[in-house]
Amino acid sequence: MKLWGGRFTKPTNQLVEEYTASIPFDQRLVEEDIRGSLAHVRMLGASGILTASEVDTITKGLEQIQKRVLAKEVEFSIAHEDIHMNIEKLLIDEVGPVGGKLHTGRSRNDQVALDMHLFVRRSTVELIQGLTELRRALVAKAEAHVDTILPGYTHLQRAQPVRFGHHLLAYVEMFGRDVERLQDSYKRVDTMPLGAGAIAGSTFPIQRELVADELGFSRLYENSMDAVSDRDYLVEFLSCASLIMVHLSRLSEELILWSSEEFGYVELDDAFCTGSSMMPQKKNPDVPELIRGKVGRVIGHGVSLLTTLKALPLTYNKDMQEDKEGIFDTVDTLAGALALTAPMVEGLKVKEERMRENAEGGFTNATDLAEYLVTKGVPFREAHAVVGKLVLHCLEANQSLLDLTLAEYQAAHPAIEEDIFHRLSLEVVTDARSAGCGTARERVVEVIQKKKEEIDEAFAWIGYAQT
């Protein structure tokens, strides 16, 4: 007999049981479910709804089940549908009929909402920690390569020289925004739904604040119908996760390109690469390739949940059971990607000479030559044309701008003087960009210190959230 089977005259069809059961995946919520039940039963006792003896019996029963779960001695059953009913059945078997009083004042509707809030809240903090560790690895690598210069790219064509530290700090900024988004979404996750019942609340004199305090929630839902049907926080979490994966994919793409022989800018540590079963010379960047490839599944989970929610009437509908597998897979996918990317960055071997060679040979200082002419009173559009013709000349002669003689420069425009050779050196070109958010050395060093402070603040936030 099902725990809810009083009004039914037939057993559940076996195919229906298998199709509708969520225990194959929501057993992952066992820790949250038991934790929420312990807080709930204590509140029932404090509110005078259960006796002290009943609370003690149920509490000990739940704690015993928790130990058995940790020891992997519990086998969950599809016949009991979900993690909530499985735990309740185990409790009744453990302590007798009094275990059935655990469900007083709550429904599986607000119970599953509580479990998911607890799971996503914990996962959010863990992902922020992973992001912060990655940011720390990127800042350390940036600090080690403040003076390494490579070509910056637009349209995947060499554009202007930048310091490698400055390039890496761009990802520190991206992942910093990801941290901020998760911290902001945490406010919505950190809301306690228990007490909403199935839809309309409870007739028992429950004290929701006691449960919220024990579980560490900062606020409560104020509408019971919203509490059991809200999945906005999951959509928001998936949206944040999708963007993090996009940022990880962009970094991965650059690592893949840079580690190719055509670029030759970096070498990935052997621990993060694999070989070919046929070609003995191969060293394949499988880790960043897989991170790049897994973006679609995370984005897909967000689209899937939005599609599930788009036409649901209030309040709870069985469709909402489809929220969990996507969330679980997203947490696993993202946590794994972060855990791999941080040490992959730490172990990155940077080929400074190759970077500099390409920065010197790709006319990355052409804009500076045009701007030099502007400082001599030449209109920018005219200066642009002059430099364009010089670049064409260099291409035909297989030269760089620094290979030209002063006579060749002055033939192109008489305003060019001897100081041009100093002005077009890579260090001068990068350091000239000291205004605003440019790639000048002093600016890069300043930003590195600022990011270190941000990272310290993030770790402090993590410590606070975990308590």
Secondary structure as GFF3:
##gff-version 3
##sequence-region A 1 467
A	DSSP	three_ten_helix	5	7	.	.	.	ID=ss1
A	DSSP	alpha_helix	14	20	.	.	.	ID=ss2
A	DSSP	alpha_helix	23	26	.	.	.	ID=ss3
A	DSSP	three_ten_helix	27	29	.	.	.	ID=ss4
A	DSSP	alpha_helix	30	46	.	.	.	ID=ss5
A	DSSP	alpha_helix	52	70	.	.	.	ID=ss6
A	DSSP	three_ten_helix	78	80	.	.	.	ID=ss7
A	DSSP	alpha_helix	83	95	.	.	.	ID=ss8
A	DSSP	three_ten_helix	97	103	.	.	.	ID=ss9
A	DSSP	alpha_helix	108	144	.	.	.	ID=ss10
A	DSSP	beta_strand	149	154	.	.	.	ID=ss11
A	DSSP	beta_strand	157	163	.	.	.	ID=ss12
A	DSSP	alpha_helix	164	189	.	.	.	ID=ss13
A	DSSP	beta_strand	191	192	.	.	.	ID=ss14
A	DSSP	alpha_helix	208	215	.	.	.	ID=ss15
A	DSSP	beta_strand	219	220	.	.	.	ID=ss16
A	DSSP	alpha_helix	224	229	.	.	.	ID=ss17
A	DSSP	alpha_helix	232	258	.	.	.	ID=ss18
A	DSSP	beta_strand	266	267	.	.	.	ID=ss19
A	DSSP	three_ten_helix	270	272	.	.	.	ID=ss20
A	DSSP	alpha_helix	286	293	.	.	.	ID=ss21
A	DSSP	alpha_helix	295	309	.	.	.	ID=ss22
A	DSSP	three_ten_helix	318	322	.	.	.	ID=ss23
A	DSSP	alpha_helix	323	346	.	.	.	ID=ss24
A	DSSP	beta_strand	349	350	.	.	.	ID=ss25
A	DSSP	alpha_helix	352	361	.	.	.	ID=ss26
A	DSSP	alpha_helix	366	375	.	.	.	ID=ss27
A	DSSP	alpha_helix	380	397	.	.	.	ID=ss28
A	DSSP	three_ten_helix	401	403	.	.	.	ID=ss29
A	DSSP	alpha_helix	406	412	.	.	.	ID=ss30
A	DSSP	alpha_helix	420	423	.	.	.	ID=ss31
A	DSSP	alpha_helix	426	431	.	.	.	ID=ss32
A	DSSP	alpha_helix	441	466	.	.	.	ID=ss33
###
